[in-house]
Amino acid sequence: MTAVLLVVAVGLVVLVAALLVGQRRLARRLVQAGRRLAVDVVPTGTGLAEATSVVERGVDRALSRRSDVSLAEARLARALSAIPQGVVVFDVAGEVAFRNKIAARYLSARHSEALIDEAIGELAERVLAHQGDDAPSRTVDLFGPPRRTLVLSSIRLEHSAEDLGAVVLIDDITDRRRLEAIRRDFVANISHELKTPVGALGLLAETMSAEGDPEVAQRLAARMMQEAFRVARTIDDLLELSRIEADPDARHEELPVAPLIAEAIDRVAGAAAQREITIEQDAAPIALSVAGDRRQLVSALYNLLDNAVKYSDAGSTVSVGARTDGRSIDVSVTDNGVGIPRRDLERVFERFYRVDRARSRETGGTGLGLSIVRHIAENHGGSVRVDSNEGTGSTFTLSLPGRVGRATEAEGR
């Protein structure tokens, strides 16, 4: 019996020793794990409980850092998706690691947009292979419709001389190019419009200075006045267009339509009388009114009437009238003049665009009147359109939001 107890005691001592050795080994492993987590300075002789606590703190901090990284990645992805440029990020293997919403439209796209996907892949491959420039770029024209121009730029991603991948940026410059073209055309057109009369003024003044005949000098002086008025009209129209564009929010007040038309007719009456053109105003059976800026609306109607008078045959008739469909009010100006070719209908509202430049020189127009009408219509939430056939006349319609009121006693007669 004593021998059995001795054996059991020895076994227990061996087991306890083994447990203590295992505990120390486990403690050392936990200490090593804590050091790898780099959370605390862990002494070598740290016990099991303390080492376990250190590792737990390290795990909590690692999970917190991982959560912070995930939050930062989500924030970055949202920020990149909010910018107007497309962004595609590639890893070192050339696989797409990230793309924002704009860029997603071009990847795996069909038709003409597939060219963008191909160009993105080629640029990323060149950057990752260190071929050519460090930041190659490419311009791609998509003929649509609609027609667009995109610029692709690539950048190599590096950190401490180690390649991390590449990023390709997609910038749609269609509107930028269109605005640049408009600006160039505007400068060229206004230079031409002013150069012609200014040159004529110089030539007429030079001729007049050497002219001894009073009658000839008087004719030259009259011609100089015409050219001076032409320059003044061009400048006035430019200033008017500039004011309209600079102040798109018109001052809205309730305005009856009939007095607006009557005021515009009065302004153009002199030019119409010179060409013996009759302006007929159709009587509206009900009172119509619009909310808007009186000066701008009269200017729009005057420019439509002035355009009709200029391009009508002498002795003809120009008619103007208003009607409503209950939602908007349409003021139409109709002439029986030369008309507009179908190919030019979409461009007549552009600045300085002339259907017939030779006739425009005769009529003395600046080429800005219809552009002014379009801007005023847009400022008032409306539109302007044209219906014309070459040789049979044109009808311009200014459509504005409005309302129908009660018929006045005078209008009811």
LOKOLMI-829059 format. One record per residue (C-alpha): residue number from 1; z, y, x. Coordinates in Angstrom, 2 decimals, padded with zeros to 5 digits, always signed. Layout:
N
NUM | Z | Y | X
...
***
This chain:
413
1 | +000.00 | +000.00 | +000.00
2 | +000.86 | +002.32 | +002.82
3 | -002.46 | +001.51 | +004.50
4 | -004.38 | +002.38 | +001.32
5 | -002.63 | +005.72 | +001.01
6 | -003.39 | +006.43 | +004.64
7 | -007.08 | +005.73 | +004.09
8 | -007.16 | +007.95 | +001.02
9 | -005.41 | +010.73 | +002.90
10 | -007.85 | +010.51 | +005.77
11 | -010.79 | +010.56 | +003.29
12 | -009.43 | +013.66 | +001.60
13 | -009.01 | +015.38 | +004.95
14 | -012.61 | +014.53 | +005.87
15 | -013.86 | +015.74 | +002.45
16 | -011.97 | +019.01 | +002.73
17 | -013.27 | +019.52 | +006.24
18 | -016.80 | +018.86 | +005.04
19 | -016.34 | +021.30 | +002.19
20 | -015.00 | +023.92 | +004.57
21 | -017.92 | +023.41 | +006.92
22 | -020.37 | +023.58 | +003.99
23 | -018.66 | +026.70 | +002.72
24 | -018.95 | +028.37 | +006.10
25 | -022.62 | +027.39 | +006.32
26 | -023.25 | +028.71 | +002.81
27 | -021.43 | +031.94 | +003.69
28 | -023.58 | +032.35 | +006.81
29 | -026.77 | +031.83 | +004.75
30 | -025.59 | +034.37 | +002.19
31 | -024.82 | +036.80 | +005.00
32 | -028.33 | +036.32 | +006.37
33 | -029.80 | +036.87 | +002.87
34 | -027.75 | +040.03 | +002.51
35 | -029.07 | +041.32 | +005.81
36 | -032.65 | +040.59 | +004.73
37 | -032.05 | +042.55 | +001.55
38 | -030.85 | +045.38 | +003.80
39 | -028.27 | +046.53 | +001.32
40 | -025.08 | +046.62 | +003.37
41 | -023.84 | +046.00 | +006.90
42 | -022.43 | +042.49 | +006.53
43 | -019.98 | +041.29 | +009.21
44 | -020.65 | +037.83 | +010.64
45 | -017.29 | +036.39 | +009.60
46 | -017.61 | +037.40 | +005.94
47 | -016.22 | +034.91 | +003.47
48 | -018.13 | +033.15 | +000.75
49 | -016.91 | +035.32 | -002.11
50 | -017.59 | +038.59 | -000.32
51 | -021.02 | +037.39 | +000.90
52 | -021.91 | +036.34 | -002.65
53 | -020.91 | +039.80 | -003.91
54 | -023.07 | +041.46 | -001.26
55 | -026.09 | +039.37 | -002.25
56 | -025.56 | +040.16 | -005.91
57 | -025.54 | +043.89 | -005.14
58 | -028.70 | +043.44 | -003.08
59 | -030.46 | +041.63 | -005.90
60 | -029.47 | +044.34 | -008.37
61 | -030.83 | +047.03 | -006.06
62 | -034.04 | +045.11 | -005.44
63 | -034.59 | +044.73 | -009.18
64 | -033.89 | +048.44 | -009.63
65 | -036.42 | +049.31 | -006.92
66 | -038.94 | +047.01 | -008.55
67 | -038.37 | +048.75 | -011.88
68 | -038.82 | +052.15 | -010.20
69 | -042.07 | +050.98 | -008.62
70 | -043.34 | +049.69 | -011.96
71 | -042.44 | +053.00 | -013.61
72 | -044.19 | +054.93 | -010.83
73 | -047.30 | +052.74 | -011.20
74 | -047.35 | +053.31 | -014.96
75 | -046.90 | +057.06 | -014.48
76 | -049.72 | +057.15 | -011.92
77 | -052.02 | +055.13 | -014.21
78 | -051.37 | +057.51 | -017.11
79 | -052.00 | +060.53 | -014.89
80 | -055.29 | +059.11 | -013.56
81 | -056.42 | +058.28 | -017.08
82 | -055.80 | +061.88 | -018.16
83 | -058.13 | +063.47 | -015.61
84 | -061.79 | +064.06 | -016.58
85 | -063.16 | +062.18 | -013.52
86 | -063.56 | +058.43 | -013.32
87 | -061.41 | +056.62 | -010.72
88 | -061.99 | +053.07 | -009.46
89 | -059.62 | +051.58 | -006.84
90 | -060.67 | +048.54 | -004.79
91 | -058.47 | +046.26 | -002.68
92 | -059.42 | +045.14 | +000.84
93 | -061.30 | +042.15 | -000.61
94 | -063.56 | +044.43 | -002.64
95 | -062.02 | +043.51 | -006.00
96 | -061.26 | +046.18 | -008.59
97 | -057.51 | +046.83 | -008.51
98 | -057.46 | +049.73 | -010.96
99 | -059.80 | +051.84 | -013.07
100 | -058.98 | +054.64 | -015.45
101 | -060.43 | +055.05 | -018.94
102 | -063.38 | +057.17 | -017.84
103 | -064.44 | +054.67 | -015.17
104 | -064.00 | +051.70 | -017.51
105 | -067.02 | +052.90 | -019.50
106 | -069.33 | +052.31 | -016.54
107 | -068.03 | +048.97 | -015.27
108 | -069.83 | +046.03 | -016.87
109 | -071.91 | +048.52 | -018.86
110 | -075.39 | +047.94 | -020.19
111 | -078.63 | +049.88 | -020.20
112 | -078.78 | +052.99 | -017.98
113 | -075.01 | +053.10 | -017.40
114 | -075.31 | +049.80 | -015.53
115 | -076.77 | +051.87 | -012.67
116 | -073.37 | +053.52 | -012.28
117 | -071.63 | +050.16 | -012.01
118 | -074.08 | +049.09 | -009.32
119 | -073.72 | +052.34 | -007.39
120 | -069.91 | +052.12 | -007.51
121 | -070.01 | +048.61 | -006.04
122 | -072.41 | +049.64 | -003.27
123 | -070.30 | +052.62 | -002.21
124 | -067.09 | +050.56 | -002.16
125 | -068.82 | +047.85 | -000.10
126 | -070.03 | +050.42 | +002.45
127 | -066.59 | +051.97 | +002.79
128 | -064.79 | +048.65 | +003.16
129 | -067.36 | +047.47 | +005.73
130 | -067.03 | +050.75 | +007.70
131 | -070.76 | +051.37 | +007.36
132 | -072.17 | +054.88 | +007.73
133 | -070.03 | +057.88 | +006.81
134 | -066.32 | +057.59 | +006.21
135 | -066.83 | +059.11 | +002.75
136 | -070.36 | +058.36 | +001.49
137 | -071.46 | +059.88 | -001.81
138 | -074.38 | +059.45 | -004.19
139 | -075.93 | +061.38 | -007.08
140 | -077.20 | +059.36 | -010.05
141 | -079.39 | +060.77 | -012.83
142 | -079.25 | +059.02 | -016.19
143 | -082.25 | +059.91 | -018.33
144 | -080.41 | +058.99 | -021.52
145 | -080.51 | +060.05 | -024.16
146 | -078.49 | +062.10 | -023.57
147 | -079.54 | +063.02 | -020.07
148 | -076.67 | +063.17 | -017.58
149 | -076.05 | +063.67 | -013.88
150 | -073.11 | +062.02 | -012.10
151 | -071.85 | +062.36 | -008.54
152 | -070.08 | +059.34 | -007.00
153 | -067.76 | +059.90 | -004.04
154 | -065.95 | +057.20 | -002.07
155 | -062.86 | +057.37 | +000.14
156 | -061.36 | +054.74 | +002.45
157 | -057.64 | +054.09 | +001.86
158 | -055.66 | +053.66 | +005.08
159 | -052.03 | +053.62 | +006.15
160 | -050.95 | +053.44 | +009.79
161 | -054.48 | +052.39 | +010.81
162 | -054.36 | +049.53 | +008.29
163 | -057.04 | +049.28 | +005.60
164 | -055.64 | +049.30 | +002.09
165 | -058.94 | +049.38 | +000.19
166 | -061.17 | +052.11 | -001.19
167 | -061.43 | +054.50 | -004.11
168 | -064.61 | +055.71 | -005.84
169 | -064.57 | +058.93 | -007.89
170 | -067.06 | +059.56 | -010.72
171 | -067.74 | +063.20 | -011.61
172 | -070.03 | +064.11 | -014.52
173 | -071.70 | +067.40 | -013.50
174 | -074.16 | +067.57 | -016.42
175 | -072.59 | +070.64 | -018.03
176 | -072.12 | +072.30 | -014.64
177 | -075.80 | +071.91 | -013.82
178 | -076.82 | +073.13 | -017.26
179 | -074.66 | +076.26 | -016.89
180 | -076.08 | +076.89 | -013.42
181 | -079.61 | +076.59 | -014.82
182 | -078.73 | +079.00 | -017.65
183 | -077.27 | +081.47 | -015.16
184 | -080.36 | +081.29 | -012.94
185 | -082.67 | +081.73 | -015.92
186 | -080.58 | +084.63 | -017.19
187 | -080.68 | +086.46 | -013.85
188 | -084.43 | +085.83 | -013.51
189 | -085.15 | +086.95 | -017.09
190 | -083.02 | +090.09 | -017.03
191 | -084.52 | +091.02 | -013.66
192 | -087.99 | +090.66 | -015.13
193 | -087.11 | +092.53 | -018.33
194 | -085.71 | +095.49 | -016.41
195 | -088.18 | +095.45 | -013.51
196 | -091.22 | +095.92 | -015.76
197 | -090.15 | +099.17 | -017.50
198 | -088.43 | +100.55 | -014.40
199 | -091.61 | +099.96 | -012.40
200 | -093.63 | +101.60 | -015.16
201 | -091.29 | +104.60 | -015.13
202 | -091.78 | +105.03 | -011.39
203 | -095.56 | +104.80 | -011.67
204 | -095.70 | +107.18 | -014.63
205 | -093.46 | +109.71 | -012.87
206 | -095.63 | +109.55 | -009.75
207 | -098.80 | +110.03 | -011.81
208 | -097.25 | +112.84 | -013.81
209 | -096.18 | +114.74 | -010.68
210 | -099.83 | +114.97 | -009.57
211 | -101.27 | +115.68 | -013.02
212 | -102.40 | +119.22 | -013.77
213 | -103.65 | +118.71 | -017.33
214 | -100.82 | +119.53 | -019.79
215 | -102.15 | +117.15 | -022.45
216 | -102.29 | +114.22 | -020.03
217 | -098.83 | +115.12 | -018.71
218 | -097.52 | +115.14 | -022.27
219 | -098.95 | +111.66 | -022.93
220 | -097.41 | +110.41 | -019.70
221 | -094.06 | +111.93 | -020.69
222 | -094.25 | +110.19 | -024.08
223 | -094.99 | +106.90 | -022.36
224 | -092.04 | +107.43 | -020.01
225 | -089.79 | +107.95 | -023.03
226 | -091.01 | +104.67 | -024.51
227 | -090.22 | +102.78 | -021.31
228 | -086.82 | +104.49 | -021.06
229 | -086.02 | +103.47 | -024.64
230 | -087.10 | +099.93 | -023.77
231 | -084.60 | +099.81 | -020.91
232 | -081.91 | +101.31 | -023.14
233 | -082.54 | +098.71 | -025.88
234 | -082.31 | +095.88 | -023.37
235 | -079.02 | +097.22 | -022.00
236 | -077.64 | +097.79 | -025.51
237 | -078.50 | +094.21 | -026.53
238 | -076.91 | +092.85 | -023.35
239 | -073.74 | +094.82 | -024.03
240 | -073.72 | +093.64 | -027.65
241 | -074.14 | +090.01 | -026.58
242 | -071.43 | +090.44 | -023.95
243 | -069.00 | +091.87 | -026.52
244 | -069.66 | +089.02 | -028.92
245 | -069.14 | +086.38 | -026.24
246 | -066.02 | +088.08 | -024.85
247 | -064.43 | +088.35 | -028.32
248 | -065.41 | +085.16 | -030.20
249 | -062.58 | +085.61 | -032.72
250 | -064.11 | +088.03 | -035.19
251 | -061.83 | +090.29 | -037.21
252 | -062.00 | +088.68 | -040.62
253 | -061.93 | +090.74 | -043.78
254 | -063.37 | +090.06 | -047.20
255 | -066.85 | +091.61 | -047.31
256 | -069.36 | +091.67 | -050.20
257 | -072.73 | +090.34 | -049.05
258 | -074.96 | +092.83 | -050.90
259 | -073.71 | +095.95 | -049.03
260 | -074.10 | +094.14 | -045.70
261 | -077.75 | +093.42 | -046.50
262 | -078.33 | +096.97 | -047.73
263 | -076.87 | +098.45 | -044.50
264 | -079.07 | +096.21 | -042.35
265 | -082.14 | +097.22 | -044.38
266 | -081.32 | +100.89 | -043.86
267 | -081.15 | +100.38 | -040.10
268 | -084.58 | +098.72 | -039.93
269 | -086.25 | +100.94 | -042.54
270 | -087.73 | +103.34 | -039.96
271 | -089.46 | +100.60 | -037.96
272 | -090.74 | +099.01 | -041.19
273 | -092.14 | +102.33 | -042.44
274 | -094.07 | +102.87 | -039.20
275 | -095.91 | +099.59 | -039.78
276 | -096.12 | +100.09 | -043.57
277 | -094.09 | +096.93 | -044.16
278 | -092.22 | +096.62 | -047.45
279 | -088.75 | +095.04 | -047.47
280 | -087.85 | +093.40 | -050.77
281 | -084.25 | +092.50 | -051.54
282 | -083.75 | +089.75 | -054.10
283 | -081.01 | +090.60 | -056.58
284 | -078.14 | +088.07 | -056.65
285 | -076.89 | +087.18 | -060.16
286 | -073.31 | +086.75 | -058.95
287 | -071.04 | +088.53 | -056.50
288 | -070.97 | +086.86 | -053.10
289 | -068.55 | +087.68 | -050.30
290 | -067.83 | +086.40 | -046.80
291 | -064.86 | +086.73 | -044.47
292 | -065.83 | +088.25 | -041.17
293 | -066.45 | +091.22 | -038.91
294 | -068.55 | +093.86 | -040.65
295 | -070.17 | +095.23 | -037.48
296 | -071.16 | +091.79 | -036.22
297 | -072.55 | +090.60 | -039.56
298 | -074.63 | +093.76 | -040.05
299 | -075.90 | +093.32 | -036.48
300 | -076.94 | +089.72 | -037.22
301 | -078.80 | +090.67 | -040.41
302 | -080.44 | +093.67 | -038.70
303 | -081.73 | +091.48 | -035.86
304 | -083.22 | +088.98 | -038.34
305 | -084.94 | +091.80 | -040.26
306 | -086.08 | +093.53 | -037.07
307 | -087.57 | +090.26 | -035.81
308 | -089.39 | +089.76 | -039.13
309 | -090.80 | +093.29 | -039.06
310 | -092.01 | +093.00 | -035.46
311 | -093.87 | +089.76 | -035.99
312 | -095.34 | +090.56 | -039.42
313 | -098.79 | +091.96 | -039.99
314 | -098.99 | +095.66 | -040.83
315 | -098.86 | +096.29 | -044.58
316 | -097.20 | +092.96 | -045.39
317 | -093.88 | +092.21 | -047.07
318 | -090.54 | +090.95 | -045.76
319 | -088.08 | +089.56 | -048.30
320 | -084.33 | +089.06 | -047.96
321 | -081.97 | +087.36 | -050.37
322 | -078.68 | +085.50 | -050.66
323 | -077.70 | +082.32 | -052.48
324 | -074.83 | +079.86 | -052.45
325 | -074.23 | +076.15 | -053.01
326 | -070.55 | +076.75 | -053.75
327 | -069.38 | +076.03 | -050.20
328 | -071.39 | +078.41 | -048.04
329 | -073.56 | +081.47 | -048.48
330 | -077.12 | +081.52 | -047.12
331 | -078.84 | +084.82 | -046.36
332 | -082.56 | +084.24 | -045.79
333 | -085.16 | +086.57 | -044.29
334 | -088.78 | +085.57 | -044.93
335 | -091.93 | +087.07 | -043.46
336 | -095.63 | +086.28 | -043.73
337 | -096.36 | +086.87 | -040.08
338 | -097.72 | +084.83 | -037.18
339 | -095.21 | +081.99 | -037.51
340 | -093.73 | +079.84 | -034.75
341 | -095.27 | +076.69 | -033.23
342 | -093.21 | +073.57 | -033.90
343 | -092.65 | +072.98 | -030.17
344 | -090.86 | +076.35 | -029.91
345 | -088.57 | +076.10 | -032.95
346 | -085.60 | +074.72 | -031.01
347 | -085.82 | +077.38 | -028.29
348 | -086.28 | +080.63 | -030.20
349 | -082.50 | +081.27 | -030.16
350 | -082.32 | +081.14 | -026.35
351 | -081.87 | +084.38 | -024.44
352 | -085.14 | +086.05 | -023.48
353 | -087.22 | +083.16 | -024.84
354 | -090.57 | +084.42 | -026.08
355 | -093.07 | +082.39 | -028.10
356 | -095.87 | +084.85 | -027.28
357 | -095.04 | +087.09 | -024.33
358 | -098.19 | +089.17 | -024.76
359 | -097.28 | +090.01 | -028.37
360 | -093.66 | +090.60 | -027.35
361 | -094.79 | +093.33 | -024.95
362 | -096.66 | +094.97 | -027.81
363 | -093.69 | +094.82 | -030.19
364 | -091.20 | +095.94 | -027.56
365 | -088.56 | +093.27 | -028.22
366 | -085.89 | +092.39 | -025.66
367 | -085.76 | +088.66 | -026.40
368 | -082.02 | +088.85 | -027.14
369 | -081.96 | +089.49 | -030.91
370 | -081.99 | +085.89 | -032.11
371 | -079.50 | +084.89 | -029.43
372 | -077.16 | +087.57 | -030.78
373 | -077.61 | +086.17 | -034.30
374 | -076.70 | +082.66 | -033.13
375 | -073.52 | +083.81 | -031.38
376 | -072.40 | +085.85 | -034.40
377 | -073.01 | +082.87 | -036.69
378 | -070.94 | +080.61 | -034.43
379 | -068.14 | +083.21 | -034.24
380 | -067.93 | +083.09 | -038.04
381 | -068.00 | +079.30 | -038.30
382 | -071.58 | +079.31 | -039.55
383 | -075.06 | +078.60 | -038.26
384 | -078.59 | +079.96 | -038.17
385 | -081.78 | +077.97 | -038.62
386 | -085.49 | +078.60 | -038.84
387 | -088.27 | +077.07 | -040.91
388 | -091.75 | +078.10 | -039.81
389 | -095.38 | +077.07 | -039.69
390 | -097.74 | +078.67 | -037.26
391 | -099.95 | +081.24 | -039.01
392 | -098.06 | +081.24 | -042.32
393 | -094.80 | +083.02 | -041.54
394 | -091.16 | +082.14 | -040.93
395 | -087.87 | +081.96 | -042.79
396 | -084.63 | +082.52 | -040.89
397 | -081.44 | +081.52 | -042.72
398 | -077.98 | +082.70 | -041.75
399 | -075.42 | +080.31 | -043.25
400 | -071.79 | +081.51 | -043.48
401 | -068.62 | +080.20 | -045.11
402 | -068.02 | +082.30 | -048.21
403 | -066.87 | +082.42 | -051.77
404 | -068.26 | +083.24 | -055.18
405 | -066.55 | +085.98 | -057.16
406 | -066.99 | +087.30 | -060.63
407 | -070.19 | +089.10 | -061.43
408 | -069.70 | +092.82 | -061.42
409 | -070.74 | +094.87 | -064.40
410 | -073.54 | +096.47 | -062.42
411 | -074.88 | +093.14 | -061.23
412 | -074.76 | +091.69 | -064.72
413 | -077.16 | +094.31 | -066.08
***
